[in-house]
Amino acid sequence: MEHVKEVSSVKKKAPSFDLGKFLRKYNLFFLLVVFIAIGSTLSPKFFTVQNFLNLLQQSAVVGIISIGMTFVIIVAGIDLSVGSVLALAGMVMALSIPYVGVFGAVILGIIAGAAMGLINGLVTTKLKVPAFIATMAMMVAARGLALLFTDGKPVYNLPESIRFFGANLFDRIPVSGIIWIALTILAVLVLRYTTFGRKLYAIGGNPQSAHLSGINVNRYITYTYIICGALSALAGIVLASWLTVGQPTAGKSIELDAIAAVVLGGTSLFGGVGSVGGTFVGVLLMSIITNIFNLLGLSSYYQSIFMGVIIVLALVLNRFVISKQSKNG
């Protein structure tokens, strides 16, 4: 008996280019390219290696804080205390150097920030105080502690060894920028490839479902505040090292810059959506916009207004992208 095989050829459709989908996915990079082009047009020195290294150093403090803020916002939280924690950690580090040395002082500063984050997490999860209120209270309390330690006076004459964090390698590459990039890569790997990261997204997407699936929601939310507090403290140490002074008033309003960068980077304030990579680009974009404003000679008042507009537009864009993805998915 002869067996006949019927071969049916199925024509595969060539994938059509969807401009709308492309722009929704890469809108942040598109904006980055646009503003780089604008800056290059305004000044021939803008599009140079040295200028971008300068931007990297100027962005590092906000960038490090924004990594922690991304973790918190992914679980639908918020942390308004990061600027005050930054100042407090800087003061703890500066005051403890004579007693425990530079390395010990850095560790103490980071522990102080993590402790503030732990308190934020426990007040939010155990006492059921809204994150906005809990972290605002910490913002006031931590700033008060920073001022109390030195009666509101800065701490000068930090040793040369602490200045490493604010120095440059090979006289060009900022150490603070390297720290920011390294932490960004680590955070990307944690969020994308670990169980811990997947649980954070699950909590942010639907905390009730996450709880029913066996995730200890309160514990993981508290972890994010500890991470945010520790990174804010590290940012405070980097800033004190860069300025070579412990300043109790440092970091005022920096929480707004961090939140703006995270939202601009595509992280939803409603939780469950976002990435540290997007936050990194968001921080760079904000620094470039500020740089352009400085080239134009515009005052900081206009910059504040523009950043407020950016937050609103980014929120609207995020909701649009999420709604489109849910319809297509």
Helices and strands as residue ranges (DSSP letters): H 19-42, H 49-74, H 82-125, H 131-149, G 160-166, E 168-169, E 173-174, H 175-193, H 195-205, H 207-212, H 217-243, H 254-264, H 276-296, H 300-328
